[in-house]
Amino acid sequence: MNIQKLSQRPTVFERIFGISPQQFKELAAELEPIWQEAERKRKTDKKRERMIGAGRKYVLSFDQSLAMHLLYMRTYAPYIFIGVVFCIDDGSVTRYFQKVRPLLAARMKKIAIKQIPISQKEILDLIADATEQEAKGETGLDIQERKRGTPSRRRLL
């Protein structure tokens, strides 16, 4: 999937990934250095058996793997479908997610959620008991009136 080409159509981009192209660029710019540092640590780990630079190269760029994860979080599509969209195997989707998910989780913890103070009385006012209320349809007649085909006497008075 060509992220740059898709970002030229902002409404389509936002409908697919849930954020605007500008927000995506900012998020990628914020997370990519963290991802590169994590990759450097992983490659220089003493437990690593292969030399740095050995092994299979990444098929997707960081932007593409981030977009892939955002698409999954927005749609919860099966990995095999996401793999088809990004031209990789579904097993590779899992491996990319393992690398991107901790970065997004750490980023989400930084978002401050504004808590609105609400009293118990306000909560009770918002909750409605609809079990004993008459159901009104589009015509404004309740269900019994529609069955009979006549309006109730209350309306005639």
Secondary structure by P-SEA (a helix, b strand, c coil): cccccccccaaaaaaaccccaaaaaaaaaacaaaaaaaaaaaaacccccccccccccccccaaaaaaaaaaaaaccccaaaaaaaacccaaaaaaaaaaaaaaaaaaaaabbbbbbbbcaaaaaaaccccccbbbbccccccaaaaaaccccccccc
